[in-house]
């Protein structure tokens, strides 16, 4: 069965999910954020079958989140590196990690720490314009409908 594509849906959350919504993709991006670049590193970390990992890496390259770069000629080997688009996804992963750590506790403790201080990171989403923390009670969705353009023929009528 084919998956429904959400590329033309006006909601940016839906379009974003269409691009990276598969959980294996999120785990690959997580590992890339923490410095993994090689196929075997991703496979060891995630435990995904090679054919599935190949498909996911290809999809992330096609989506512009990763780029494929050669690192060895014989045999040919490629690494996968985050693009600017991929690096811009970091806040989403950090927010997901924070939410999962707060609400989906397991036997293991996992948190993200600052490399310099060693202290756990406590992420907060800040509005770029106001500098204020983003709070749900201050938000509302607003869909911007495309402006209908008229042709010269319409203007003449």
Secondary structure as the mmCIF struct_conf table of DSSP 4:
data_model
#
loop_
_struct_conf.conf_type_id
_struct_conf.id
_struct_conf.beg_label_comp_id
_struct_conf.beg_label_asym_id
_struct_conf.beg_label_seq_id
_struct_conf.end_label_comp_id
_struct_conf.end_label_asym_id
_struct_conf.end_label_seq_id
HELX_LH_PP_P HELX_LH_PP_P1 UNK A 2 UNK A 5
TURN_TY1_P TURN_TY1_P1 UNK A 7 UNK A 8
BEND BEND1 UNK A 10 UNK A 10
HELX_RH_AL_P HELX_RH_AL_P1 UNK A 12 UNK A 20
BEND BEND2 UNK A 22 UNK A 22
HELX_RH_AL_P HELX_RH_AL_P2 UNK A 23 UNK A 33
TURN_TY1_P TURN_TY1_P2 UNK A 34 UNK A 35
STRN STRN1 UNK A 38 UNK A 38
HELX_RH_AL_P HELX_RH_AL_P3 UNK A 39 UNK A 46
HELX_RH_AL_P HELX_RH_AL_P4 UNK A 50 UNK A 62
TURN_TY1_P TURN_TY1_P3 UNK A 63 UNK A 64
BEND BEND3 UNK A 65 UNK A 65
STRN STRN2 UNK A 66 UNK A 72
TURN_TY1_P TURN_TY1_P4 UNK A 73 UNK A 76
STRN STRN3 UNK A 77 UNK A 82
HELX_RH_AL_P HELX_RH_AL_P5 UNK A 84 UNK A 87
TURN_TY1_P TURN_TY1_P5 UNK A 88 UNK A 89
HELX_RH_AL_P HELX_RH_AL_P6 UNK A 90 UNK A 103
BEND BEND4 UNK A 104 UNK A 104
BEND BEND5 UNK A 107 UNK A 108
STRN STRN4 UNK A 113 UNK A 113
TURN_TY1_P TURN_TY1_P6 UNK A 115 UNK A 117
HELX_LH_PP_P HELX_LH_PP_P2 UNK A 119 UNK A 119
STRN STRN5 UNK A 120 UNK A 120
HELX_LH_PP_P HELX_LH_PP_P3 UNK A 121 UNK A 121
STRN STRN6 UNK A 126 UNK A 126
TURN_TY1_P TURN_TY1_P7 UNK A 128 UNK A 130
HELX_LH_PP_P HELX_LH_PP_P4 UNK A 132 UNK A 132
STRN STRN7 UNK A 133 UNK A 133
HELX_LH_PP_P HELX_LH_PP_P5 UNK A 134 UNK A 134
HELX_RH_3T_P HELX_RH_3T_P1 UNK A 136 UNK A 138
HELX_LH_PP_P HELX_LH_PP_P6 UNK A 145 UNK A 149
HELX_RH_AL_P HELX_RH_AL_P7 UNK A 152 UNK A 156
#
